[in-house]
Amino acid sequence: MDYSASMLAKDFKPDRLDAARDVAMDFIDNRPNDRIGLVIYEGEAFTQCPLTTDHDVLKELFVQARAGLIKGGTAVGIGLATAINRLRESTSKSKVVILLTDGMNNAGTIQPLDAAQIAQQLGIRVYTIGVGTNGKALSPVAIYPNGQYKYDYVKVEIDEDMLKKTAEMTGGRYFRATDEKNSEAYIKRSTGWKKPA
């Protein structure tokens, strides 16, 4: 999951990051027997939670993670490679990465399509989600001395070609989430998840 500052853009309510996190929480609740982990990335990536069936711990670690913890940027390739590394030795029949970003790969030493090629070789399917409205969104553009973000309207730029190719190469699917309902509908279709009533 992309935790770069742009995920704090206000085109989702209250912002992209919280909206994506809410959908993820519901997804976790509906996969009680699955081992699920969390890799977060900005300019670098790290495993916030290794694969686990202890979903209470996973959800707590989801809540604790926030933008700005690591170097700025959007290292999609390193985020994907870190997730693949976590699944590499799994003996599960089905190995899946859900890769979420709102931007372009602009950091790190691994290109996303190189990571996708490794996923393909290891039999790991990658479902990709591009998060962000069409047009412009109120997004962080600077940080004030007090640590608060300054916002302005910025053009939404998502590398959809890369996300589509990544999904196609690995047998997954790509979806563009322009609002909260779209992202829920996509995850439901692609994974069989049903949101609780």
Number of C-alpha atoms within 10 A of each C-alpha: 24 26 27 26 21 26 26 23 26 19 21 22 14 11 16 26 25 16 18 22 15 16 16 18 16 15 20 21 16 15 15 12 12 14 15 18 23 22 24 29 30 29 21 21 25 16 15 16 17 16 19 15 16 14 20 12 12 21 18 12 15 20 13 9 12 17 18 14 13 16 15 17 22 26 28 33 24 26 28 31 21 21 27 23 13 16 20 15 9 11 8 10 8 9 17 21 21 19 22 24 28 28 22 18 21 15 18 18 10 16 18 22 18 15 21 26 15 17 27 18 10 15 16 22 23 26 25 25 25 23 28 27 21 14 10 15 19 19 23 19 14 13 11 8 7 6 8 10 15 12 16 14 14 15 14 19 16 20 13 18 9 18 27 19 18 28 24 18 17 21 16 19 20 24 21 21 22 16 17 18 11 14 20 20 15 19 21 14 10 13 12 12 18 16 14 8 3
